[in-house]
C-alpha cells in the first residue's frame, strides 16, 4: 500500500528565509553571504557577527570545500 503525500496547495517558504542567519546575542540578521565577518580558525570557517562579535556559524573548511566542489 502507498499513501499519496502530495499537496497541490503547498507553498515552500520564501527563499530569503532559508538563507538568512540571525545572531543569537544581538539579533543582527543578514544573508549567509551578507555582511558577516569570515574568520578561519584551524580547519574551521567561522561567520562572526559584525555588530557584537558572536560566532553565528561554524563549519569545517574541509566539509565546506567538499560541498562547493560537488
PyMOL Python script that loads the backbone (N, CA, C, O; Angstrom):
from pymol import cmd

cmd.read_pdbstr("""\
ATOM      1  N   UNK A   1       0.829  -1.177   0.000  1.00  0.00           N
ATOM      2  CA  UNK A   1       0.000   0.000   0.000  1.00  0.00           C
ATOM      3  C   UNK A   1       0.876   1.242   0.000  1.00  0.00           C
ATOM      4  O   UNK A   1       1.915   1.279   0.658  1.00  0.00           O
ATOM      5  N   UNK A   2       0.453   2.255  -0.737  1.00  0.00           N
ATOM      6  CA  UNK A   2       1.176   3.520  -0.703  1.00  0.00           C
ATOM      7  C   UNK A   2       0.206   4.638  -0.372  1.00  0.00           C
ATOM      8  O   UNK A   2      -0.990   4.561  -0.653  1.00  0.00           O
ATOM      9  N   UNK A   3       0.749   5.659   0.221  1.00  0.00           N
ATOM     10  CA  UNK A   3      -0.052   6.816   0.610  1.00  0.00           C
ATOM     11  C   UNK A   3       0.413   8.016  -0.183  1.00  0.00           C
ATOM     12  O   UNK A   3       1.609   8.303  -0.241  1.00  0.00           O
ATOM     13  N   UNK A   4      -0.520   8.715  -0.793  1.00  0.00           N
ATOM     14  CA  UNK A   4      -0.183   9.916  -1.548  1.00  0.00           C
ATOM     15  C   UNK A   4       0.017  11.065  -0.571  1.00  0.00           C
ATOM     16  O   UNK A   4      -0.910  11.458   0.136  1.00  0.00           O
ATOM     17  N   UNK A   5       1.233  11.601  -0.536  1.00  0.00           N
ATOM     18  CA  UNK A   5       1.532  12.695   0.398  1.00  0.00           C
ATOM     19  C   UNK A   5       1.681  14.030  -0.314  1.00  0.00           C
ATOM     20  O   UNK A   5       2.109  15.005   0.304  1.00  0.00           O
ATOM     21  N   UNK A   6       1.341  14.102  -1.590  1.00  0.00           N
ATOM     22  CA  UNK A   6       1.475  15.372  -2.312  1.00  0.00           C
ATOM     23  C   UNK A   6       0.335  16.310  -1.945  1.00  0.00           C
ATOM     24  O   UNK A   6      -0.779  15.878  -1.651  1.00  0.00           O
ATOM     25  N   UNK A   7       0.636  17.583  -1.968  1.00  0.00           N
ATOM     26  CA  UNK A   7      -0.348  18.614  -1.665  1.00  0.00           C
ATOM     27  C   UNK A   7      -0.291  19.665  -2.761  1.00  0.00           C
ATOM     28  O   UNK A   7       0.753  20.279  -2.979  1.00  0.00           O
ATOM     29  N   UNK A   8      -1.384  19.871  -3.438  1.00  0.00           N
ATOM     30  CA  UNK A   8      -1.422  20.868  -4.514  1.00  0.00           C
ATOM     31  C   UNK A   8      -1.288  22.278  -3.983  1.00  0.00           C
ATOM     32  O   UNK A   8      -0.774  23.151  -4.683  1.00  0.00           O
ATOM     33  N   UNK A   9      -1.738  22.526  -2.756  1.00  0.00           N
ATOM     34  CA  UNK A   9      -1.727  23.880  -2.214  1.00  0.00           C
ATOM     35  C   UNK A   9      -0.469  24.202  -1.417  1.00  0.00           C
ATOM     36  O   UNK A   9      -0.396  25.267  -0.803  1.00  0.00           O
ATOM     37  N   UNK A  10       0.532  23.307  -1.409  1.00  0.00           N
ATOM     38  CA  UNK A  10       1.752  23.532  -0.655  1.00  0.00           C
ATOM     39  C   UNK A  10       2.584  24.634  -1.298  1.00  0.00           C
ATOM     40  O   UNK A  10       2.854  24.604  -2.498  1.00  0.00           O
ATOM     41  N   UNK A  11       2.984  25.604  -0.483  1.00  0.00           N
ATOM     42  CA  UNK A  11       3.883  26.660  -0.946  1.00  0.00           C
ATOM     43  C   UNK A  11       5.119  26.632  -0.067  1.00  0.00           C
ATOM     44  O   UNK A  11       5.019  26.758   1.154  1.00  0.00           O
ATOM     45  N   UNK A  12       6.288  26.467  -0.682  1.00  0.00           N
ATOM     46  CA  UNK A  12       7.510  26.475   0.138  1.00  0.00           C
ATOM     47  C   UNK A  12       7.728  27.846   0.752  1.00  0.00           C
ATOM     48  O   UNK A  12       7.230  28.849   0.241  1.00  0.00           O
ATOM     49  N   UNK A  13       8.471  27.890   1.847  1.00  0.00           N
ATOM     50  CA  UNK A  13       8.744  29.187   2.471  1.00  0.00           C
ATOM     51  C   UNK A  13       9.546  30.072   1.520  1.00  0.00           C
ATOM     52  O   UNK A  13      10.241  29.563   0.641  1.00  0.00           O
ATOM     53  N   UNK A  14       9.456  31.376   1.684  1.00  0.00           N
ATOM     54  CA  UNK A  14      10.234  32.272   0.822  1.00  0.00           C
ATOM     55  C   UNK A  14      11.716  31.926   0.871  1.00  0.00           C
ATOM     56  O   UNK A  14      12.250  31.614   1.935  1.00  0.00           O
ATOM     57  N   UNK A  15      12.372  31.982  -0.268  1.00  0.00           N
ATOM     58  CA  UNK A  15      13.792  31.625  -0.357  1.00  0.00           C
ATOM     59  C   UNK A  15      14.639  32.459   0.591  1.00  0.00           C
ATOM     60  O   UNK A  15      15.610  31.951   1.153  1.00  0.00           O
ATOM     61  N   UNK A  16      14.301  33.708   0.779  1.00  0.00           N
ATOM     62  CA  UNK A  16      15.084  34.593   1.644  1.00  0.00           C
ATOM     63  C   UNK A  16      15.153  34.065   3.077  1.00  0.00           C
ATOM     64  O   UNK A  16      16.191  34.203   3.725  1.00  0.00           O
ATOM     65  N   UNK A  17      14.091  33.472   3.582  1.00  0.00           N
ATOM     66  CA  UNK A  17      14.081  32.955   4.950  1.00  0.00           C
ATOM     67  C   UNK A  17      15.066  31.804   5.114  1.00  0.00           C
ATOM     68  O   UNK A  17      15.591  31.601   6.209  1.00  0.00           O
ATOM     69  N   UNK A  18      15.325  31.054   4.064  1.00  0.00           N
ATOM     70  CA  UNK A  18      16.244  29.932   4.146  1.00  0.00           C
ATOM     71  C   UNK A  18      17.692  30.391   4.229  1.00  0.00           C
ATOM     72  O   UNK A  18      18.528  29.685   4.792  1.00  0.00           O
ATOM     73  N   UNK A  19      17.999  31.539   3.689  1.00  0.00           N
ATOM     74  CA  UNK A  19      19.386  31.953   3.587  1.00  0.00           C
ATOM     75  C   UNK A  19      19.774  33.048   4.570  1.00  0.00           C
ATOM     76  O   UNK A  19      20.881  33.580   4.484  1.00  0.00           O
ATOM     77  N   UNK A  20      18.901  33.393   5.493  1.00  0.00           N
ATOM     78  CA  UNK A  20      19.191  34.453   6.457  1.00  0.00           C
ATOM     79  C   UNK A  20      19.672  33.837   7.766  1.00  0.00           C
ATOM     80  O   UNK A  20      19.063  32.906   8.293  1.00  0.00           O
ATOM     81  N   UNK A  21      20.785  34.380   8.282  1.00  0.00           N
ATOM     82  CA  UNK A  21      21.280  33.985   9.598  1.00  0.00           C
ATOM     83  C   UNK A  21      20.923  35.080  10.595  1.00  0.00           C
ATOM     84  O   UNK A  21      20.883  36.261  10.250  1.00  0.00           O
ATOM     85  N   UNK A  22      20.666  34.676  11.826  1.00  0.00           N
ATOM     86  CA  UNK A  22      20.341  35.596  12.896  1.00  0.00           C
ATOM     87  C   UNK A  22      21.358  35.438  14.011  1.00  0.00           C
ATOM     88  O   UNK A  22      21.677  34.316  14.404  1.00  0.00           O
ATOM     89  N   UNK A  23      21.867  36.537  14.520  1.00  0.00           N
ATOM     90  CA  UNK A  23      22.792  36.483  15.654  1.00  0.00           C
ATOM     91  C   UNK A  23      21.978  36.221  16.915  1.00  0.00           C
ATOM     92  O   UNK A  23      21.037  36.962  17.198  1.00  0.00           O
ATOM     93  N   UNK A  24      22.314  35.189  17.674  1.00  0.00           N
ATOM     94  CA  UNK A  24      21.558  34.888  18.886  1.00  0.00           C
ATOM     95  C   UNK A  24      21.793  35.895  20.010  1.00  0.00           C
ATOM     96  O   UNK A  24      20.977  36.000  20.926  1.00  0.00           O
ATOM     97  N   UNK A  25      22.900  36.637  19.950  1.00  0.00           N
ATOM     98  CA  UNK A  25      23.201  37.589  21.020  1.00  0.00           C
ATOM     99  C   UNK A  25      22.559  38.951  20.817  1.00  0.00           C
ATOM    100  O   UNK A  25      21.989  39.513  21.752  1.00  0.00           O
ATOM    101  N   UNK A  26      22.647  39.495  19.588  1.00  0.00           N
ATOM    102  CA  UNK A  26      22.164  40.871  19.384  1.00  0.00           C
ATOM    103  C   UNK A  26      21.007  40.982  18.398  1.00  0.00           C
ATOM    104  O   UNK A  26      20.410  42.051  18.267  1.00  0.00           O
ATOM    105  N   UNK A  27      20.679  39.879  17.694  1.00  0.00           N
ATOM    106  CA  UNK A  27      19.551  39.914  16.769  1.00  0.00           C
ATOM    107  C   UNK A  27      19.884  40.394  15.367  1.00  0.00           C
ATOM    108  O   UNK A  27      18.992  40.470  14.522  1.00  0.00           O
ATOM    109  N   UNK A  28      21.147  40.721  15.094  1.00  0.00           N
ATOM    110  CA  UNK A  28      21.537  41.143  13.745  1.00  0.00           C
ATOM    111  C   UNK A  28      21.165  40.037  12.771  1.00  0.00           C
ATOM    112  O   UNK A  28      21.323  38.856  13.083  1.00  0.00           O
ATOM    113  N   UNK A  29      20.670  40.408  11.594  1.00  0.00           N
ATOM    114  CA  UNK A  29      20.340  39.416  10.586  1.00  0.00           C
ATOM    115  C   UNK A  29      20.883  39.842   9.233  1.00  0.00           C
ATOM    116  O   UNK A  29      20.918  41.026   8.898  1.00  0.00           O
ATOM    117  N   UNK A  30      21.306  38.845   8.467  1.00  0.00           N
ATOM    118  CA  UNK A  30      21.880  39.095   7.160  1.00  0.00           C
ATOM    119  C   UNK A  30      21.920  37.768   6.406  1.00  0.00           C
ATOM    120  O   UNK A  30      21.983  36.711   7.034  1.00  0.00           O
ATOM    121  N   UNK A  31      21.884  37.801   5.078  1.00  0.00           N
ATOM    122  CA  UNK A  31      22.018  36.555   4.320  1.00  0.00           C
ATOM    123  C   UNK A  31      23.340  35.865   4.646  1.00  0.00           C
ATOM    124  O   UNK A  31      24.275  36.506   5.126  1.00  0.00           O
ATOM    125  N   UNK A  32      23.417  34.580   4.389  1.00  0.00           N
ATOM    126  CA  UNK A  32      24.639  33.818   4.643  1.00  0.00           C
ATOM    127  C   UNK A  32      25.821  34.483   3.944  1.00  0.00           C
ATOM    128  O   UNK A  32      26.928  34.514   4.483  1.00  0.00           O
ATOM    129  N   UNK A  33      25.590  35.011   2.758  1.00  0.00           N
ATOM    130  CA  UNK A  33      26.654  35.674   2.000  1.00  0.00           C
ATOM    131  C   UNK A  33      26.692  37.176   2.258  1.00  0.00           C
ATOM    132  O   UNK A  33      27.314  37.922   1.501  1.00  0.00           O
ATOM    133  N   UNK A  34      26.033  37.620   3.315  1.00  0.00           N
ATOM    134  CA  UNK A  34      25.935  39.048   3.625  1.00  0.00           C
ATOM    135  C   UNK A  34      27.152  39.610   4.320  1.00  0.00           C
ATOM    136  O   UNK A  34      28.286  39.298   3.957  1.00  0.00           O
ATOM    137  N   UNK A  35      26.914  40.443   5.325  1.00  0.00           N
ATOM    138  CA  UNK A  35      27.991  41.228   5.941  1.00  0.00           C
ATOM    139  C   UNK A  35      28.693  40.554   7.120  1.00  0.00           C
ATOM    140  O   UNK A  35      29.410  41.224   7.863  1.00  0.00           O
ATOM    141  N   UNK A  36      28.504  39.251   7.309  1.00  0.00           N
ATOM    142  CA  UNK A  36      29.192  38.552   8.388  1.00  0.00           C
ATOM    143  C   UNK A  36      30.689  38.570   8.141  1.00  0.00           C
ATOM    144  O   UNK A  36      31.135  38.501   6.995  1.00  0.00           O
ATOM    145  N   UNK A  37      31.460  38.663   9.206  1.00  0.00           N
ATOM    146  CA  UNK A  37      32.918  38.593   9.097  1.00  0.00           C
ATOM    147  C   UNK A  37      33.306  37.116   9.014  1.00  0.00           C
ATOM    148  O   UNK A  37      32.875  36.321   9.849  1.00  0.00           O
ATOM    149  N   UNK A  38      34.108  36.742   8.028  1.00  0.00           N
ATOM    150  CA  UNK A  38      34.559  35.367   7.877  1.00  0.00           C
ATOM    151  C   UNK A  38      35.945  35.230   8.491  1.00  0.00           C
ATOM    152  O   UNK A  38      36.868  35.964   8.138  1.00  0.00           O
ATOM    153  N   UNK A  39      36.078  34.284   9.411  1.00  0.00           N
ATOM    154  CA  UNK A  39      37.340  34.055  10.108  1.00  0.00           C
ATOM    155  C   UNK A  39      37.709  32.585   9.946  1.00  0.00           C
ATOM    156  O   UNK A  39      36.852  31.710  10.067  1.00  0.00           O
ATOM    157  N   UNK A  40      38.973  32.317   9.676  1.00  0.00           N
ATOM    158  CA  UNK A  40      39.466  30.948   9.597  1.00  0.00           C
ATOM    159  C   UNK A  40      40.231  30.652  10.881  1.00  0.00           C
ATOM    160  O   UNK A  40      41.156  31.372  11.254  1.00  0.00           O
ATOM    161  N   UNK A  41      39.823  29.576  11.546  1.00  0.00           N
ATOM    162  CA  UNK A  41      40.482  29.151  12.785  1.00  0.00           C
ATOM    163  C   UNK A  41      40.792  27.672  12.660  1.00  0.00           C
ATOM    164  O   UNK A  41      39.900  26.832  12.768  1.00  0.00           O
ATOM    165  N   UNK A  42      42.064  27.354  12.430  1.00  0.00           N
ATOM    166  CA  UNK A  42      42.436  25.952  12.228  1.00  0.00           C
ATOM    167  C   UNK A  42      41.778  25.426  10.973  1.00  0.00           C
ATOM    168  O   UNK A  42      41.971  25.979   9.890  1.00  0.00           O
ATOM    169  N   UNK A  43      40.992  24.349  11.109  1.00  0.00           N
ATOM    170  CA  UNK A  43      40.298  23.802   9.945  1.00  0.00           C
ATOM    171  C   UNK A  43      38.821  24.204   9.925  1.00  0.00           C
ATOM    172  O   UNK A  43      38.002  23.546   9.284  1.00  0.00           O
ATOM    173  N   UNK A  44      38.490  25.287  10.630  1.00  0.00           N
ATOM    174  CA  UNK A  44      37.100  25.760  10.666  1.00  0.00           C
ATOM    175  C   UNK A  44      36.961  27.123  10.003  1.00  0.00           C
ATOM    176  O   UNK A  44      37.874  27.948  10.030  1.00  0.00           O
ATOM    177  N   UNK A  45      35.788  27.336   9.407  1.00  0.00           N
ATOM    178  CA  UNK A  45      35.413  28.644   8.879  1.00  0.00           C
ATOM    179  C   UNK A  45      34.301  29.166   9.780  1.00  0.00           C
ATOM    180  O   UNK A  45      33.268  28.517   9.943  1.00  0.00           O
ATOM    181  N   UNK A  46      34.518  30.338  10.363  1.00  0.00           N
ATOM    182  CA  UNK A  46      33.542  30.928  11.269  1.00  0.00           C
ATOM    183  C   UNK A  46      32.902  32.142  10.615  1.00  0.00           C
ATOM    184  O   UNK A  46      33.576  32.930   9.951  1.00  0.00           O
ATOM    185  N   UNK A  47      31.591  32.287  10.809  1.00  0.00           N
ATOM    186  CA  UNK A  47      30.917  33.527  10.445  1.00  0.00           C
ATOM    187  C   UNK A  47      30.639  34.252  11.752  1.00  0.00           C
ATOM    188  O   UNK A  47      29.992  33.716  12.651  1.00  0.00           O
ATOM    189  N   UNK A  48      31.138  35.480  11.840  1.00  0.00           N
ATOM    190  CA  UNK A  48      31.086  36.250  13.079  1.00  0.00           C
ATOM    191  C   UNK A  48      30.224  37.491  12.865  1.00  0.00           C
ATOM    192  O   UNK A  48      30.318  38.149  11.828  1.00  0.00           O
ATOM    193  N   UNK A  49      29.387  37.806  13.847  1.00  0.00           N
ATOM    194  CA  UNK A  49      28.524  38.977  13.776  1.00  0.00           C
ATOM    195  C   UNK A  49      29.367  40.250  13.741  1.00  0.00           C
ATOM    196  O   UNK A  49      30.273  40.430  14.555  1.00  0.00           O
ATOM    197  N   UNK A  50      29.057  41.128  12.790  1.00  0.00           N
ATOM    198  CA  UNK A  50      29.799  42.388  12.668  1.00  0.00           C
ATOM    199  C   UNK A  50      29.420  43.379  13.762  1.00  0.00           C
ATOM    200  O   UNK A  50      30.150  44.341  14.003  1.00  0.00           O
ATOM    201  N   UNK A  51      28.289  43.155  14.426  1.00  0.00           N
ATOM    202  CA  UNK A  51      27.847  44.084  15.464  1.00  0.00           C
ATOM    203  C   UNK A  51      28.385  43.736  16.848  1.00  0.00           C
ATOM    204  O   UNK A  51      28.825  44.620  17.584  1.00  0.00           O
ATOM    205  N   UNK A  52      28.351  42.432  17.211  1.00  0.00           N
ATOM    206  CA  UNK A  52      28.728  42.078  18.583  1.00  0.00           C
ATOM    207  C   UNK A  52      29.864  41.059  18.690  1.00  0.00           C
ATOM    208  O   UNK A  52      30.367  40.822  19.788  1.00  0.00           O
ATOM    209  N   UNK A  53      30.279  40.456  17.578  1.00  0.00           N
ATOM    210  CA  UNK A  53      31.397  39.515  17.604  1.00  0.00           C
ATOM    211  C   UNK A  53      31.027  38.081  17.927  1.00  0.00           C
ATOM    212  O   UNK A  53      31.919  37.242  18.058  1.00  0.00           O
ATOM    213  N   UNK A  54      29.750  37.768  18.060  1.00  0.00           N
ATOM    214  CA  UNK A  54      29.303  36.409  18.341  1.00  0.00           C
ATOM    215  C   UNK A  54      29.506  35.523  17.105  1.00  0.00           C
ATOM    216  O   UNK A  54      29.270  35.964  15.981  1.00  0.00           O
ATOM    217  N   UNK A  55      29.942  34.279  17.312  1.00  0.00           N
ATOM    218  CA  UNK A  55      30.055  33.319  16.214  1.00  0.00           C
ATOM    219  C   UNK A  55      28.651  32.802  15.906  1.00  0.00           C
ATOM    220  O   UNK A  55      28.002  32.209  16.768  1.00  0.00           O
ATOM    221  N   UNK A  56      28.181  33.029  14.668  1.00  0.00           N
ATOM    222  CA  UNK A  56      26.830  32.614  14.292  1.00  0.00           C
ATOM    223  C   UNK A  56      26.824  31.337  13.467  1.00  0.00           C
ATOM    224  O   UNK A  56      25.778  30.702  13.333  1.00  0.00           O
ATOM    225  N   UNK A  57      27.969  30.944  12.909  1.00  0.00           N
ATOM    226  CA  UNK A  57      28.056  29.709  12.136  1.00  0.00           C
ATOM    227  C   UNK A  57      29.481  29.194  12.195  1.00  0.00           C
ATOM    228  O   UNK A  57      30.434  29.968  12.106  1.00  0.00           O
ATOM    229  N   UNK A  58      29.623  27.892  12.343  1.00  0.00           N
ATOM    230  CA  UNK A  58      30.941  27.257  12.431  1.00  0.00           C
ATOM    231  C   UNK A  58      30.898  26.023  11.541  1.00  0.00           C
ATOM    232  O   UNK A  58      30.083  25.125  11.749  1.00  0.00           O
ATOM    233  N   UNK A  59      31.782  25.986  10.545  1.00  0.00           N
ATOM    234  CA  UNK A  59      31.823  24.859   9.611  1.00  0.00           C
ATOM    235  C   UNK A  59      33.248  24.378   9.422  1.00  0.00           C
ATOM    236  O   UNK A  59      34.199  25.158   9.485  1.00  0.00           O
ATOM    237  N   UNK A  60      33.378  23.096   9.191  1.00  0.00           N
ATOM    238  CA  UNK A  60      34.676  22.542   8.851  1.00  0.00           C
ATOM    239  C   UNK A  60      35.047  23.027   7.460  1.00  0.00           C
ATOM    240  O   UNK A  60      34.238  22.924   6.538  1.00  0.00           O
ATOM    241  N   UNK A  61      36.250  23.551   7.290  1.00  0.00           N
ATOM    242  CA  UNK A  61      36.675  24.015   5.966  1.00  0.00           C
ATOM    243  C   UNK A  61      36.693  22.868   4.984  1.00  0.00           C
ATOM    244  O   UNK A  61      36.334  23.050   3.820  1.00  0.00           O
ATOM    245  N   UNK A  62      37.102  21.686   5.423  1.00  0.00           N
ATOM    246  CA  UNK A  62      37.128  20.529   4.529  1.00  0.00           C
ATOM    247  C   UNK A  62      35.727  20.201   4.043  1.00  0.00           C
ATOM    248  O   UNK A  62      35.524  19.980   2.850  1.00  0.00           O
ATOM    249  N   UNK A  63      34.762  20.166   4.946  1.00  0.00           N
ATOM    250  CA  UNK A  63      33.378  19.896   4.571  1.00  0.00           C
ATOM    251  C   UNK A  63      32.869  20.993   3.648  1.00  0.00           C
ATOM    252  O   UNK A  63      32.206  20.704   2.652  1.00  0.00           O
ATOM    253  N   UNK A  64      33.169  22.236   3.964  1.00  0.00           N
ATOM    254  CA  UNK A  64      32.707  23.376   3.166  1.00  0.00           C
ATOM    255  C   UNK A  64      33.295  23.290   1.760  1.00  0.00           C
ATOM    256  O   UNK A  64      32.581  23.517   0.784  1.00  0.00           O
ATOM    257  N   UNK A  65      34.576  22.968   1.640  1.00  0.00           N
ATOM    258  CA  UNK A  65      35.210  22.854   0.340  1.00  0.00           C
ATOM    259  C   UNK A  65      34.645  21.680  -0.443  1.00  0.00           C
ATOM    260  O   UNK A  65      34.482  21.777  -1.659  1.00  0.00           O
ATOM    261  N   UNK A  66      34.342  20.570   0.228  1.00  0.00           N
ATOM    262  CA  UNK A  66      33.764  19.406  -0.432  1.00  0.00           C
ATOM    263  C   UNK A  66      32.384  19.739  -0.983  1.00  0.00           C
ATOM    264  O   UNK A  66      32.044  19.364  -2.105  1.00  0.00           O
ATOM    265  N   UNK A  67      31.601  20.440  -0.189  1.00  0.00           N
ATOM    266  CA  UNK A  67      30.250  20.812  -0.627  1.00  0.00           C
ATOM    267  C   UNK A  67      30.335  21.707  -1.846  1.00  0.00           C
ATOM    268  O   UNK A  67      29.552  21.540  -2.781  1.00  0.00           O
ATOM    269  N   UNK A  68      31.270  22.660  -1.867  1.00  0.00           N
ATOM    270  CA  UNK A  68      31.426  23.544  -3.014  1.00  0.00           C
ATOM    271  C   UNK A  68      31.808  22.772  -4.269  1.00  0.00           C
ATOM    272  O   UNK A  68      31.364  23.112  -5.365  1.00  0.00           O
ATOM    273  N   UNK A  69      32.627  21.740  -4.117  1.00  0.00           N
ATOM    274  CA  UNK A  69      33.143  21.005  -5.268  1.00  0.00           C
ATOM    275  C   UNK A  69      32.076  20.144  -5.920  1.00  0.00           C
ATOM    276  O   UNK A  69      32.187  19.818  -7.102  1.00  0.00           O
ATOM    277  N   UNK A  70      31.045  19.771  -5.172  1.00  0.00           N
ATOM    278  CA  UNK A  70      30.019  18.872  -5.702  1.00  0.00           C
ATOM    279  C   UNK A  70      29.084  19.588  -6.611  1.00  0.00           C
ATOM    280  O   UNK A  70      28.157  18.980  -7.147  1.00  0.00           O
TER     281      UNK A  70
END
""", "prot")
cmd.dss("prot")
cmd.show_as("cartoon", "prot")
cmd.util.cbc("prot")
cmd.orient("prot")
